[in-house]
Amino acid sequence: MHRLWMLKQKGYLPLYLFILPGAALIVLFNYIPMLGLQIAFRDYSFSDGIWRSPWIGLQNFREFAASNDFWRATGNTFLLTFLRLLFVFPTTIVVALLINEVRSFLFKRVVQSLSYLPHFISWIVVVGFLDAFLSIDGGGANSLLRSFGMEPIAFMGSETWFRPIFVLSSMWKEVGWGTILYLAAISGINPVLYEAAVVDGAGRFAQMRYVTLPSIVPIISVVLILTVPGLLSVGVDQIYAMINPANIGVAEVIDTYVLRLGIGQAQYSQTTAIGLVMSVIATILLVFSNLLSKRIGGESLW
């Protein structure tokens, strides 16, 4: 029996060699660095290193839990995440459905290409465009307001306008790219279903509602499950480019707080502790969302 098993595994040897580089990279960059998690339980310093830094237990966790800045950043993180989930996620589905209804092949490709393009533009460039357009001195938006006799608004330095700008810029940049999975799922729908719907007298909108949308529910569930663990990471590249002293009260999230605390103040132990807590919460959210999706719609990752 053992000999038979060995012969069978020998046949899989090329496949094992094929996945070996990827497995080695995962171990090297994902598992070995986990040894550094102990920094969260130490008073870490460069001079002493990880192993010689004194062990202080849960002190780092108590310190960041007592910080008002941390709880402000946590509240902003959940609020901005909720806004992105509320507006960007369903908009992506709607745009995919609308693109699928375009009958002209050439026009459809042009629309897809134009909707994908913003994804490849750096957030630094996007925020630079926003700064120029929304500038209080010479910006297009404020020039338009002045032409109507209205006072200019400091959009990029306003706590009131930060969230709308955050959501709208996220939609403009990422909605088109997010439609790729849904359009691929739509292309795999059996045409017989549409033919049957036409025979039953269903119009274009009815076909979209009763055939297309239900057929892509499984991929919507999977995308939502994969999105949930990342809810605590709102998008540091976008917010870090938009944040400034005037809007920091509503703009600072956990990621920017960790950057400020870690790089700016060299509080490596506290930032590691925060990262560990956020990872645990993200894992819990993943398991919970997978279980909820399985119970409600029958779709899950495992």
N, C-alpha and C positions, 0 to 999 in steps of 0.2 A: 504493500500500500504506500509506504514511504517512497519507494523507488518510483512508483507510478506518478506520485505527486511531484517528485524532482524532475522527471522527464517532461511533465506538463509545464512546469515553471520554466524549464529550459527553452520551450517554444515561445515563451513570453519575453525572453531576454532582450530582444530588440526594442520592445515596447518599454521595458524598464529603463533601458539606456536612453530612450527618447525623452522620458519624463525626468531623468536624473538631474539635468541642469536646472529645470524649473523648481524641483524639490529642494535642491541645494540653495537656490536663491531665497526660497521661502524660509528655510531654516536659518540662513545667514542673516537675513534682514528682518524677519518677523519673530523668530523664537529666541535667538541668542540675545537680541537687545532687551528681551523681557527680564533679563537678570538685573537690568538697571531700575526696575520697578521698586527695588528695595530703597532707592533714594527717598521715596515717599515716607519711609519710616526712619530716616536718618537725618542728622544735621549735616548735610553734605557741604563739602568745600573742596575746591580744586586741589589745594595743597595736601589734604589727607587722602583724597580719592574715595571711591565708593566703599571699599572694604574697611578702611580705617576711620571713616567718619563715625561719630558716636551715634548709637541707636537711641531714638527718642520715642519710639512707639507711635501713638496716634496724635502726637502734639501738632504736627503739620495739618492734620485734618481738623483739629479743633480751631486752629488759627484762621484757616480760610472760611470755616463755618461761622466764625464770629465777625467776619469782615462784611461791612455794608456794601462795599464795592462788588464783592462776589455775588451777593444776592441781587443787586441791581443788574449785573451782567447776566445772571441766570434768568431773571424775569424778561429782560430784553431778548435773550436767546429764544425762549419759548414763544414770546409774542411774535417775533419776526418769522420764526419757523411756522407758526400757525398761519400767518398771513401768506407766506409763500405756498404752503400746502393748500390753503383755501382758494388762491387765485391762480397760481402757476400750474399746479397739477391738473385740475380740470380743464384749464385753457388748452393745455397740450393735447388732451383727448379731443376737444372740440375742433381744434385746428387740423388734427389728423383726419377727422371725419369730413371736414370741409374740403381738404386737399383731395381726398379720395373721390369726392363727387365731381371734381373737375374732369370733364370728358376730353378736352383737347390735350393730347399727349405732350406737345411742345410747351404749351402754356403751363401744364402741370409740372413739368421738369423745371421751368423757369421759376415758378413759385417755390418749389422745394429747395432749389439752389439758393434763392434769396433768403429763405427762412433759415437755412442751415448756416449761412455766412456769418452772422453775428457771433455764433458760438466760438469761432476761431479768432476773434478779436480779444486781445488781453483786456482784463478789467481796468488796468491802468490807463489804457487808451480810451476805453468807454467812459470812465470817470473824467478823463481829460476833456472829452467832447461835452460831457454834461457840465463841467465847470465853465467851459467857454460859452455854451448856449444859455446857461442859467446865471451867468455872472451878473452882478448888480450894476456893473459898469460896462455897457456895450454888449451885453448878452442879448441874443435874439428874443428870448422870452420877456425880459424886462423892457426891451425896446418896444415890443408889442403892447405891454401894459401902459407904458408912457404915452403911446399913440392914442390910447383910449382915455387918457387923463388920470390914470391910476398910479399909485405910488409903487416904486420898485420893491421887489421882495428878495431878500437874501436866501434863496432856496437852499443852497448847499450848507448854509450855516444856521438853518432853522430846525429846531426839534419837531415842529409841526409838520414840515414838509419832508423830513428824512424818510419816514416809512412809506409814503406814496412813491417817492423817487426810487426807493429800494425795491419795491414790488414791481413797478412798471419797468425799470431797467432789467430786472431779473426775467420778466416775461419777454421783453424784446430780445434778450440775448440767448435764452435757453429754450423757449417754447418750440422753435423750429427743430432744434436738434433732438428734443424729446419725442418728436413725432415719428422718428425712424422706426422704433420698435412697434408702434401701433400700426403704421403703414405696412410693415412686413407681416404683421398678424392679419391685417385686413386682406392682403394679397393671397393669403392661404385659405380664405373662406370659400367653401364649395359654391360655384356659380348656380348650381341647381336650386339652392335656397332662394336666390334672387329671382330665378325663373318662376318658382312656385309662388313667391310673393307677388310678382307681376300678374300671374294668372288669377290670384285672389283679389286683384284690383288695387294693390298697394302702390302708392306713388313714391317719388324719390325720398321724401322725408320719412314716410312710413317704413321704407326699406332700411333706411339708416337707423331708425329707432328700434325696429323689431327684428332685424337680421344682423346688421353690421355691429351695432353696439353690444348686443348679447353675445355675439361670437368672439369679441375681444375681451370679455370680462375676465377670463383666466389670466391674460397677459397684464391687464390692469391690476389684478390682485397681486401678481408677482412683483410688478414694479412698485406697488405701494408697500409691500413687505420689505423690499430692498431699500426703499426710501426712508422708512421709519427709523432705522438705527442711525441714519445721518441727520436726524432732526436736530440733534444737539450741536451739529456743526453747520451753522447757517451759511457760511461762505466767507471765510476770513479774507480771501483775496479781494472780494468786492467791498466788504465793510471796512477793511483796513485802508483802502484807497479813499473811501468816502468820509471816514471819521475825522473830526477836528474838535478843538476845544469848545466850540459853540454848540455842537450837537452830541457830545459824548454822553450826555445823560440818557439818551434814547438809542444811541448807536453802539455803545460798547456791549459786546457779547462775550461769552466765555473764552472763545479763541483769542480775541484781542486782549482780554484781561490777562490771559496766560502769557501772551507775548509781552505785554507791558510789565508784568510781574517778573517773568523769567529773564528776558533780555534786558529790560530797563533797570530792574532792581536786583538782578542776580539771585532771586529766590527760587532756586532750582528744586528744592525739596517740596515746597508748597505747590509749585506748578505740576510736578510729577504726581503729587497726591490728588490734585484736581483732575488731571488726566486719567488717573486710575479710577476715580469715582465715575467720571463721565463714560468710561469704557464699560464699566459694570452696568450702568444705567442703560447704555445703548444695547448691550447684550440682552438685558431684561425686556426692552422694548421689542427687539427682534423676535424673541421667543413668544412674547405675548401677541404681537401682530400676526405671526405665523399661525398660532393657535386660534386666534379670532377669525382669521380668513378661512381656516379649515372648517371651523364650526358653522360659519355663516354661508360661505359659498362653495365649500368643498375643495378649494384650491389652496395649496401650501407648498413650501419648499422642501419639507420633509414630513 
